[in-house]
Amino acid sequence: MPRIALVTCRPGPDVSTDRDLPVLAGAFEAAGAEARVVEWDDPDADWAGFDLAVIRSTWDYSWRVDAFLEWAERCGALTRLANPPEVVRWNTDKRYLGQLAAAGVPTVPTRYVAPGEPAGDLPDGHGYVVKPASGAGARLAARHRPGEHGAALAQLARMHAKGLTAMVQPYLGGIDVTGERALQFFGGRLLHASRKDAVLTPGTPFDERKVAHPGLRPWTPTPAERDTAEKALAAVPGAPELLYARVDLVDGADGEPVVMELELVEPNLFLHLHPDSLPRLVEDTLAAAKA
């Protein structure tokens, strides 16, 4: 009977509830596996006692990155970790978008401003977004109007004071029309897809908590979306075997899909929208636990 750890984080005021966890735990138990929900920083967790540890909702990692990466390395040395520690390390820093772009994957144009570096010229001719290179759920992200530099510079200063590298991206207006699409892959194959409305609105402070998935609903991806998502996954260094992946896409200036984010650490699976995906998800996970 495989023993599977479903890895989460401690509850807190800034941590969302993972609706998938009880569903997954029940499905694994029904399939004959032993599934336990374990907090990643639990000092008493016996990671070597599991056949597979699956990162599911470690949603506090972005403000504890160093500790989280140390845990991933330690856990990965004791059992099989999905996704692997080297993938987790690469994906926790959104500078990977530059690597994807260099590999020919259509991505949102991004400029990085590390602590100690000048902000440089901020956009005057179009709206733009400033957000941390290590973050999740639009935490510390803000959308600014053209030429609205005072609030953006204050945001950059606060980020740099926290030791965070900032990202500056054009705000792609197509997201207000066609939204953001999330293509979920499991076991190397497309599992399902969802669409949500724009998260950021002008004037919302960067440190205000955002609704991470407004207007979420099922989506049937287009051939162009599938192609872009598959190109992004193929460009992950070493093209490792991934148990799960989520590719977040928006429309670029030419109307074609571009990668906004590649979620390989702890993407929400949105199983409440896609209950029919559960049997395949369980099957692929059990296969990974027995591999």
C-alpha positions as CSV (number, residue, x, y, z in Angstrom):
1,M,0.0,0.0,0.0
2,P,1.8,3.2,-1.1
3,R,2.2,5.9,1.5
4,I,1.7,9.4,0.1
5,A,2.3,12.7,1.8
6,L,0.2,15.6,0.5
7,V,2.4,18.6,1.5
8,T,0.7,21.8,2.7
9,C,1.5,24.7,5.0
10,R,0.3,25.9,8.4
11,P,-3.0,27.8,8.4
12,G,-2.8,31.5,8.8
13,P,-4.5,34.8,7.9
14,D,-2.6,35.2,4.6
15,V,-3.0,31.5,3.6
16,S,-6.0,30.4,1.5
17,T,-7.8,27.2,2.2
18,D,-6.9,24.3,-0.1
19,R,-10.2,22.8,-1.2
20,D,-8.4,20.0,-3.1
21,L,-6.7,18.5,0.0
22,P,-9.6,16.6,1.5
23,V,-10.8,15.5,-2.0
24,L,-7.4,14.1,-2.8
25,A,-6.8,12.4,0.5
26,G,-10.2,10.7,0.3
27,A,-9.6,9.6,-3.3
28,F,-6.2,8.1,-2.5
29,E,-7.6,6.2,0.5
30,A,-10.4,4.9,-1.7
31,A,-7.8,3.6,-4.2
32,G,-6.0,1.7,-1.5
33,A,-3.2,4.1,-0.7
34,E,-2.4,5.7,2.6
35,A,-2.5,9.5,2.3
36,R,-1.5,12.0,4.9
37,V,-1.7,15.7,4.9
38,V,1.7,17.0,6.2
39,E,2.9,20.6,6.8
40,W,6.2,21.1,5.0
41,D,7.9,22.7,8.0
42,D,6.6,20.1,10.5
43,P,9.8,19.2,12.5
44,D,8.4,15.8,13.4
45,A,7.5,14.7,9.9
46,D,9.1,11.4,8.8
47,W,9.6,12.0,5.1
48,A,11.5,8.8,4.7
49,G,8.4,7.0,5.7
50,F,6.6,8.0,2.5
51,D,6.9,6.5,-0.9
52,L,6.1,9.9,-2.5
53,A,5.7,13.4,-1.2
54,V,3.5,15.6,-3.4
55,I,3.7,19.4,-2.9
56,R,0.2,20.6,-3.0
57,S,-0.5,23.9,-1.1
58,T,2.7,25.2,0.4
59,W,1.3,28.7,-0.2
60,D,3.5,30.4,2.4
61,Y,6.8,29.5,0.5
62,S,7.1,32.8,-1.3
63,W,7.9,34.7,1.9
64,R,10.1,31.9,3.3
65,V,11.9,30.8,0.1
66,D,15.3,29.9,1.6
67,A,13.8,27.7,4.3
68,F,11.4,26.1,1.8
69,L,14.2,25.3,-0.7
70,E,16.3,23.8,2.2
71,W,13.3,21.6,3.1
72,A,12.8,20.5,-0.6
73,E,16.4,19.4,-0.8
74,R,16.2,17.5,2.5
75,C,12.9,15.9,1.7
76,G,14.1,14.9,-1.8
77,A,17.0,13.1,-0.3
78,L,14.7,11.0,1.9
79,T,11.9,10.1,-0.5
80,R,10.7,10.9,-4.0
81,L,9.5,14.5,-4.1
82,A,7.1,15.8,-6.8
83,N,8.1,17.9,-8.4
84,P,11.9,17.3,-7.9
85,P,14.0,19.7,-5.8
86,E,15.9,21.0,-8.7
87,V,12.7,21.9,-10.5
88,V,11.3,23.6,-7.3
89,R,14.5,25.6,-7.0
90,W,14.4,26.8,-10.6
91,N,10.6,27.6,-10.5
92,T,10.5,29.6,-7.3
93,D,12.4,32.4,-9.0
94,K,10.4,34.0,-11.9
95,R,13.6,34.9,-13.6
96,Y,12.9,31.7,-15.4
97,L,10.7,33.7,-17.7
98,G,13.8,35.2,-19.2
99,Q,15.2,31.7,-19.8
100,L,11.9,30.6,-21.5
101,A,12.0,33.7,-23.7
102,A,15.7,32.9,-24.7
103,A,14.5,29.4,-25.6
104,G,12.0,30.8,-28.0
105,V,8.9,30.4,-25.9
106,P,6.4,33.3,-26.2
107,T,6.4,35.1,-22.8
108,V,5.2,38.4,-21.3
109,P,8.1,40.8,-21.8
110,T,9.8,41.2,-18.4
111,R,12.5,43.4,-16.9
112,Y,14.1,42.5,-13.6
113,V,15.2,45.0,-11.0
114,A,17.3,43.5,-8.1
115,P,17.9,45.2,-4.8
116,G,20.5,47.9,-5.1
117,E,19.8,48.4,-8.9
118,P,18.1,51.6,-10.1
119,A,14.5,51.3,-11.3
120,G,15.5,52.7,-14.7
121,D,12.9,54.1,-17.1
122,L,9.4,53.1,-16.1
123,P,6.7,53.0,-18.9
124,D,5.0,56.2,-20.0
125,G,3.1,55.0,-23.0
126,H,1.2,52.0,-21.5
127,G,0.1,50.5,-18.2
128,Y,2.4,48.2,-16.5
129,V,2.7,45.7,-13.6
130,V,5.3,45.5,-10.8
131,K,5.5,42.3,-8.8
132,P,8.1,40.2,-7.0
133,A,10.2,37.6,-8.8
134,S,9.3,35.2,-5.9
135,G,5.6,35.4,-5.2
136,A,2.2,33.7,-5.6
137,G,-1.4,34.7,-5.6
138,A,-0.6,38.2,-6.8
139,R,1.1,38.9,-3.4
140,L,2.8,42.3,-3.4
141,A,1.8,42.8,-7.1
142,A,0.3,46.0,-8.4
143,R,-0.9,47.5,-11.7
144,H,0.0,51.0,-12.6
145,R,-1.3,53.5,-15.1
146,P,1.0,55.0,-17.8
147,G,3.3,57.5,-16.3
148,E,2.2,56.7,-12.7
149,H,5.7,56.4,-11.3
150,G,5.4,57.6,-7.7
151,A,3.4,54.6,-6.5
152,A,5.6,52.2,-8.5
153,L,8.8,53.6,-7.2
154,A,7.5,53.4,-3.6
155,Q,6.5,49.8,-4.3
156,L,10.0,49.0,-5.7
157,A,11.6,50.5,-2.6
158,R,9.5,48.4,-0.3
159,M,10.3,45.3,-2.2
160,H,14.0,46.0,-2.3
161,A,14.0,46.7,1.5
162,K,12.6,43.1,1.9
163,G,15.4,41.8,-0.3
164,L,13.1,41.0,-3.2
165,T,13.9,41.3,-6.9
166,A,11.1,43.1,-8.7
167,M,9.6,42.4,-12.2
168,V,8.4,45.1,-14.5
169,Q,6.0,44.0,-17.2
170,P,3.7,45.7,-19.7
171,Y,0.0,45.3,-18.7
172,L,-1.4,43.3,-21.6
173,G,-4.9,44.7,-22.2
174,G,-6.2,41.6,-23.7
175,I,-6.5,40.0,-20.3
176,D,-9.4,42.4,-19.6
177,V,-11.2,40.8,-22.6
178,T,-10.1,37.1,-22.8
179,G,-8.8,36.6,-19.2
180,E,-6.0,34.4,-18.1
181,R,-6.1,30.7,-19.0
182,A,-4.5,28.0,-16.8
183,L,-3.6,24.7,-18.5
184,Q,-3.0,21.9,-16.1
185,F,-0.8,19.0,-17.0
186,F,-0.5,15.8,-15.0
187,G,1.7,12.8,-15.8
188,G,2.9,14.6,-18.9
189,R,-0.5,15.0,-20.4
190,L,-3.1,17.8,-20.5
191,L,-5.5,17.2,-17.6
192,H,-7.9,20.2,-17.8
193,A,-8.0,23.9,-18.2
194,S,-9.6,26.9,-16.6
195,R,-10.0,30.6,-17.2
196,K,-10.2,33.5,-14.8
197,D,-10.7,37.2,-15.0
198,A,-8.0,39.9,-14.5
199,V,-6.7,39.9,-11.0
200,L,-5.1,43.4,-10.8
201,T,-6.9,46.7,-11.1
202,P,-5.3,50.2,-11.2
203,G,-5.1,51.9,-7.8
204,T,-5.1,48.8,-5.7
205,P,-2.2,49.0,-3.3
206,F,0.5,46.4,-3.9
207,D,0.3,45.2,-0.2
208,E,-3.4,44.7,-0.3
209,R,-4.6,41.1,-0.4
210,K,-6.0,40.2,-3.9
211,V,-8.6,37.7,-5.0
212,A,-6.3,35.3,-6.7
213,H,-8.8,33.6,-9.0
214,P,-11.7,35.9,-9.8
215,G,-14.4,34.6,-12.1
216,L,-12.9,31.1,-12.4
217,R,-14.6,28.7,-14.8
218,P,-13.7,25.7,-17.0
219,W,-12.0,26.4,-20.3
220,T,-11.3,24.4,-23.5
221,P,-7.8,25.4,-24.6
222,T,-7.2,26.3,-28.3
223,P,-4.6,24.5,-30.3
224,A,-2.4,27.6,-30.1
225,E,-2.7,27.6,-26.3
226,R,-1.8,23.9,-26.1
227,D,1.2,24.5,-28.4
228,T,2.5,27.4,-26.3
229,A,2.1,25.5,-23.1
230,E,3.9,22.4,-24.4
231,K,6.8,24.6,-25.7
232,A,7.1,26.1,-22.2
233,L,7.3,22.7,-20.5
234,A,9.8,21.4,-23.1
235,A,12.0,24.3,-22.3
236,V,12.4,23.5,-18.6
237,P,16.1,22.9,-18.0
238,G,16.9,19.2,-18.5
239,A,13.2,18.7,-19.5
240,P,12.6,16.7,-16.3
241,E,9.7,14.3,-15.8
242,L,7.1,16.4,-14.1
243,L,4.2,14.9,-12.1
244,Y,2.2,18.1,-12.4
245,A,2.5,21.5,-14.1
246,R,0.3,24.5,-14.7
247,V,0.9,27.0,-17.5
248,D,-0.8,30.4,-17.2
249,L,-1.4,32.1,-20.5
250,V,-2.6,35.5,-21.6
251,D,-3.0,37.1,-25.0
252,G,0.0,39.1,-26.2
253,A,-0.2,42.4,-28.2
254,D,-0.8,40.3,-31.4
255,G,-3.6,38.3,-29.9
256,E,-1.5,35.1,-29.7
257,P,-1.0,33.3,-26.3
258,V,2.1,34.1,-24.2
259,V,3.3,32.6,-21.0
260,M,2.6,34.7,-17.9
261,E,3.7,32.1,-15.4
262,L,4.8,28.5,-15.3
263,E,3.7,26.9,-12.0
264,L,5.7,23.8,-11.1
265,V,5.8,24.0,-7.3
266,E,2.3,24.2,-5.8
267,P,-0.4,25.1,-8.4
268,N,-4.0,25.0,-7.3
269,L,-5.6,22.1,-9.3
270,F,-9.2,23.6,-9.2
271,L,-10.7,20.1,-8.8
272,H,-14.0,21.6,-7.7
273,L,-14.4,22.7,-11.4
274,H,-13.1,19.5,-12.8
275,P,-14.2,16.5,-10.7
276,D,-13.9,14.2,-13.7
277,S,-10.1,14.7,-13.6
278,L,-9.8,13.0,-10.2
279,P,-9.5,9.4,-11.3
280,R,-6.6,10.1,-13.8
281,L,-4.9,12.3,-11.2
282,V,-5.0,9.4,-8.7
283,E,-3.9,6.9,-11.2
284,D,-0.8,8.9,-12.3
285,T,0.1,9.7,-8.7
286,L,0.0,6.1,-7.6
287,A,2.1,5.1,-10.6
288,A,4.7,7.7,-9.5
289,A,4.6,6.4,-6.0
290,K,5.4,2.9,-7.2
291,A,8.0,3.9,-9.7
